[in-house]
Amino acid sequence: ESLFNVTKVIPSLAVRHFFILFEILRSLYADVDLDVRSGAELLDKKLKEVIVGAINSGSFSADACVPVFARFVYMRNKATKQLTLTWLQEFSEKLVGDPILEFLHLFLGGIFAMIADPNATIR
């Protein structure tokens, strides 16, 4: 919850430290405690809002996120896969000019693996 508050009050700090925050968010999403995951969902929503706004305003580059997402879309942890997929979906829906499409080939293998996964939650 404290990360959510910092992101809300100082969004520029969240943009500057996005990669660290995303790594923390990823581990919070995979936590077994429901309260921790609930807080992670709040942080996720706010961080998406801040990062999409920064990319659309030109103060952050979508290209910078590609290596992170490309790595996490292939991880075995279902929470990490779902988190990464929601970020890709957010980028495809809300970024001006669809800059993420240029890198789609890096994610397709992981996305197809999710679709073929026997676990219904991941599909």
KOLDREN-401085 format. One record per residue (C-alpha): z, y, x; residue number from 1. Coordinates in steps of 0.05 Angstrom, whole numbers, plus 5000, padded with zeros to 4 digits. Each point is the difference from the previous one (the first is absolute). Last residue first. Layout:
# KOLDREN-401085
+------+------+------+-----+
!   c3 !   c2 !   c1 ! seq !
+------+------+------+-----+
!    Z !    Y !    X ! NUM !
...
+------+------+------+-----+
END
This chain:
# KOLDREN-401085
+------+------+------+-----+
!   c3 !   c2 !   c1 ! seq !
+------+------+------+-----+
! 4588 ! 4609 ! 4885 ! 123 !
! 5063 ! 5011 ! 5042 ! 122 !
! 5047 ! 4984 ! 4943 ! 121 !
! 4959 ! 4940 ! 4979 ! 120 !
! 5013 ! 4964 ! 5066 ! 119 !
! 4940 ! 4954 ! 5012 ! 118 !
! 4967 ! 5055 ! 5043 ! 117 !
! 4925 ! 5005 ! 4989 ! 116 !
! 5004 ! 5073 ! 4977 ! 115 !
! 5047 ! 5016 ! 5057 ! 114 !
! 4953 ! 4968 ! 5051 ! 113 !
! 4943 ! 5041 ! 4970 ! 112 !
! 5041 ! 5063 ! 5012 ! 111 !
! 5016 ! 4980 ! 5071 ! 110 !
! 4927 ! 4986 ! 5016 ! 109 !
! 4979 ! 5064 ! 4966 ! 108 !
! 5046 ! 5046 ! 5038 ! 107 !
! 4962 ! 5016 ! 5064 ! 106 !
! 4933 ! 5001 ! 4962 ! 105 !
! 5027 ! 5055 ! 4956 ! 104 !
! 5003 ! 5049 ! 5058 ! 103 !
! 4947 ! 5049 ! 4977 ! 102 !
! 5027 ! 4992 ! 4929 ! 101 !
! 5065 ! 5033 ! 5022 ! 100 !
! 4969 ! 5070 ! 5001 !  99 !
! 4989 ! 4998 ! 4924 !  98 !
! 4976 ! 5072 ! 4994 !  97 !
! 5066 ! 5029 ! 4974 !  96 !
! 5056 ! 4950 ! 5003 !  95 !
! 5032 ! 4980 ! 4935 !  94 !
! 4973 ! 4934 ! 4976 !  93 !
! 4979 ! 4966 ! 5065 !  92 !
! 5062 ! 5025 ! 5036 !  91 !
! 5047 ! 4977 ! 4946 !  90 !
! 4966 ! 4931 ! 4999 !  89 !
! 5006 ! 4994 ! 5075 !  88 !
! 5073 ! 5020 ! 4995 !  87 !
! 5013 ! 4949 ! 4944 !  86 !
! 4966 ! 4946 ! 5043 !  85 !
! 5045 ! 5016 ! 5059 !  84 !
! 5062 ! 4994 ! 4957 !  83 !
! 4976 ! 4935 ! 4969 !  82 !
! 4985 ! 4970 ! 5068 !  81 !
! 5067 ! 5021 ! 5029 !  80 !
! 5037 ! 4971 ! 4940 !  79 !
! 4960 ! 4935 ! 5007 !  78 !
! 5020 ! 4990 ! 5073 !  77 !
! 4944 ! 4963 ! 5035 !  76 !
! 4969 ! 5060 ! 5033 !  75 !
! 4925 ! 5012 ! 4995 !  74 !
! 5003 ! 5065 ! 4959 !  73 !
! 5052 ! 5026 ! 5049 !  72 !
! 4955 ! 5006 ! 5060 !  71 !
! 4942 ! 5034 ! 4964 !  70 !
! 5049 ! 5046 ! 4965 !  69 !
! 5030 ! 5024 ! 5065 !  68 !
! 4933 ! 5006 ! 5036 !  67 !
! 4970 ! 5039 ! 4941 !  66 !
! 5054 ! 5052 ! 4992 !  65 !
! 4973 ! 5047 ! 5054 !  64 !
! 4932 ! 5000 ! 4966 !  63 !
! 5031 ! 5029 ! 4938 !  62 !
! 5012 ! 5063 ! 5041 !  61 !
! 5056 ! 5050 ! 4989 !  60 !
! 5001 ! 5076 ! 4990 !  59 !
! 4932 ! 5000 ! 4964 !  58 !
! 5026 ! 5020 ! 4932 !  57 !
! 4977 ! 4933 ! 4970 !  56 !
! 5034 ! 4962 ! 5056 !  55 !
! 5065 ! 5039 ! 4993 !  54 !
! 5001 ! 4990 ! 4924 !  53 !
! 4987 ! 4926 ! 5007 !  52 !
! 5056 ! 4997 ! 5051 !  51 !
! 5051 ! 5037 ! 4957 !  50 !
! 4985 ! 4963 ! 4935 !  49 !
! 4999 ! 4933 ! 5036 !  48 !
! 5067 ! 5016 ! 5033 !  47 !
! 5030 ! 5019 ! 4932 !  46 !
! 4978 ! 4934 ! 4967 !  45 !
! 5021 ! 4958 ! 5059 !  44 !
! 5068 ! 5034 ! 5006 !  43 !
! 5014 ! 4985 ! 4927 !  42 !
! 4977 ! 4929 ! 5008 !  41 !
! 5044 ! 4992 ! 5062 !  40 !
! 5060 ! 5023 ! 4960 !  39 !
! 4987 ! 4944 ! 4950 !  38 !
! 4990 ! 4951 ! 5056 !  37 !
! 5068 ! 5019 ! 5029 !  36 !
! 5032 ! 4993 ! 4932 !  35 !
! 4969 ! 4931 ! 4990 !  34 !
! 5028 ! 4974 ! 5065 !  33 !
! 4953 ! 4947 ! 5031 !  32 !
! 4965 ! 5050 ! 5045 !  31 !
! 4924 ! 4994 ! 5007 !  30 !
! 4987 ! 5070 ! 4973 !  29 !
! 5052 ! 5028 ! 5047 !  28 !
! 4963 ! 4970 ! 5060 !  27 !
! 4934 ! 5030 ! 4979 !  26 !
! 5032 ! 5067 ! 4986 !  25 !
! 5029 ! 5002 ! 5070 !  24 !
! 4931 ! 4986 ! 5029 !  23 !
! 4970 ! 5052 ! 4954 !  22 !
! 5052 ! 5051 ! 5021 !  21 !
! 4986 ! 4988 ! 5074 !  20 !
! 4925 ! 5008 ! 4988 !  19 !
! 5009 ! 5061 ! 4957 !  18 !
! 5041 ! 5040 ! 5050 !  17 !
! 4960 ! 5065 ! 4999 !  16 !
! 4983 ! 4992 ! 4927 !  15 !
! 5073 ! 4988 ! 4982 !  14 !
! 5021 ! 5061 ! 5039 !  13 !
! 4949 ! 5041 ! 4963 !  12 !
! 5030 ! 4975 ! 4934 !  11 !
! 5068 ! 5032 ! 5015 !  10 !
! 5040 ! 5000 ! 4935 !   9 !
! 4968 ! 4940 ! 4965 !   8 !
! 4992 ! 4959 ! 5063 !   7 !
! 5072 ! 5015 ! 5021 !   6 !
! 5024 ! 4980 ! 4931 !   5 !
! 4960 ! 4936 ! 4999 !   4 !
! 5026 ! 4983 ! 5070 !   3 !
! 5071 ! 5009 ! 4974 !   2 !
! 4986 ! 4953 ! 4942 !   1 !
+------+------+------+-----+
END
